[in-house]
Amino acid sequence: MVMSSKIRWVVYLVLGLIVVPALAFAAWAWITLHYSYSIGERAGILQKISSKGWVCKS
């Protein structure tokens, strides 16, 4: 069955409103989880001395 032009645009709009924000969120999450935002050395097991953070110096 062939969809009419109006229904096709509604489907594209709904997919665009769901898929585009989902891809944007996935890209943002991947970048923030894999980007190293500080320079420093490890001190001990759980601590890291950093020279700079994203929002303020730490």
N, C-alpha and C positions, 0 to 999 in steps of 0.2 A: 504494500500500500504506500502510496506517495503522500508525504506530509505537505500540507499547504505552506505557503511562504510565511504566513503569520505565525503558525505553530512552530516552524523551524527557527524563526528569530526569537521566540519566547524560550525555546530550548537552549539556544546559544547564549541568551542573556542569563538564564539561570545557571548554566554551566560556568559561564564567565564570572558570575558573582560568587561561585563556590570554589572553583578551581584556582583562579588567580590569587585570591587571598590565602588559600591553603599553600600554594607554591611560594608565595612571598614569606609566609610565616616559616615554612620549612627552610628556606634560604637564610632567613634571619637567625633561626635557631642553630643551623649548622655553622654559620660564621661566628656567632658569639661563643659557641662551645669549642671551636677549633682555633680561634684566633688568640695568640699570645699577646696580651695587652700590657705586660710588664717585663722589666729586665731585672734579674736578680740571681741570687745563689741560694741553694738549698741549705738550710741550717737545721740539722736534726732530721727526724722522720716526718713530722707533720707540718713543720713551719717553713715558710719561704720569706726571705727578706727581699722586699720589692722596692724599686726606686720610683715607680710611677704607676698610678692607676688610671681608669677612664675618667672618673669624676673628680677625684681629688688626689693629692699626693699621699702616699701611705708609707 
